Amino acid sequence: MTEVKKDKTTIVLFSGDLDKAIAAYIIANGAAAYDHEVTIFHTFWGLNALRKDEQVPVKKGMLEKMFGKMMPRGAKKLGLSKMNMAGMGPKMIKHVMKKHNAMSLPDLVEMAQEQGVNLVACTMTMDLLGLQKEELLDDINYGGVAAYLGEANEGKVNLFI
């Protein structure tokens, strides 16, 4: 009996903007619900969606500590790409989302994990920004460009957000 190959969807999440991360995760969860194999490759500012909310004690150099303080810690802290308004924009959009029973980004990330979406943190970017595995969510994968290209090569849908 031949095995039926699933369609593959890959997403590069480069942006650390709340609205763009929400869009990436909505698409990923939708594709997973349609029985696609889904990979989200988080690189540069997109890694912030995978950061744990709490500070994790890890040994870092001064520059890495500065990056850590300047970047938002976790999915709950991301700003909007437009109309951020000194932090008021994300509060407003979260209020509207709650009012309309839309899932929050942390809930979308959790749903993606439950559906078996392959969440990959870019190891090269982690090195550049001084992020360590202990600072990121549990049960995610780590890889570089070759890992992403291997997935994308077979992808029916490939997105860059």
PyMOL commands that set and color helices and strands:
alter all, ss='L'
color gray80, all
select helices_A, chain A and resi 18-33+44-50+62-70+75-77+85-99+105-114+123-129+133-135+145-153
alter helices_A, ss='H'
color red, helices_A
select strands_A, chain A and resi 8-13+37-42+118-122+141-143+157-160
alter strands_A, ss='S'
color yellow, strands_A
deselect
rebuild
show_as cartoon
